Structures are given as structure tokens and as C-alpha cells.
């Protein structure tokens, strides 16, 4: 992710304060960016907004 855009990252409201098992997301006009909050050395990945919407709908069913 070397686009030079500064992203505003958000943690889930379901995240605990112990720092365990958490992802963070940042939204841009084109995509949703996802990263592991415990391992910021790993690169984030991005998914298009349509794909993200489909994922959220699917996850909400379970």
C-alpha cells in the first residue's frame, strides 16, 4: 500500500482492550482497507466496496 494516502483506521467496537484478535479497517472512495492491529509490519490489503458489502452481508447471516 504505497499510494501515499494517509488512512484513518478504525477498530471494531467489539474489540477488547487486551489487544487480542483484532482487525482495523479504513475506507476510501474506491476500497476498504483491512489490517491486523497486532502486526502492523504486515501489509494491509484492500477490497472493493462491492466485495466488502457482500462480505458484510454474508457475515451478518452467521
N, C-alpha and C positions, 0 to 999 in steps of 0.2 A: 504494500500500500504506500507507494511513494508519490502520490499525487500532490503532496504538499498542502492538502486541505486539513485544517485542524478540526477534528471531530469532537463533538460533545457526547461523551459516553455516559450511559445510564445503567445502573444495576436494577435487577428485579426487586420489586417491593417484598418478594418472598425470600430474599437473601438474608441469611443470618449475619451476625456481627463477628463470627469466628473466622470468616474468610473461606469457608468450605463450599465446594461445588457451585461456583457462580459464574455466569457469563454476563458480559456487558454488551449493550447494543448502542449503535449510533446511527441516526438516519440522515441521509442526504436525499436530494430530489430524485436521484437515479436508483439508489440502493439502500439496503440495510446492512450495516457492517456489524460483525459479531467477533468477540474476542473472549479469551479465558482470563478472568480477572486475577487468577493466581499465577499466570505465566505470561507476563506482558512481553517477554522476549520472543515469544511465538508470534508469527504474523497473524493479523486478523483476516477474516475472509468476508466477502460481500456477496449478497444475493439480491437479485432484482426484486422490486417491490411486489410484483405479481407472485413470484415464487414465495416470498415471505408471507404474504396474505394467505396463500394456500397452505403453507406450513402451520400457521397460527390456527386456521380453521380446523385442520386435521388434529392438531394437538389438543384443541379445546374439546374434542369429542372423547378424549381419553383421560 
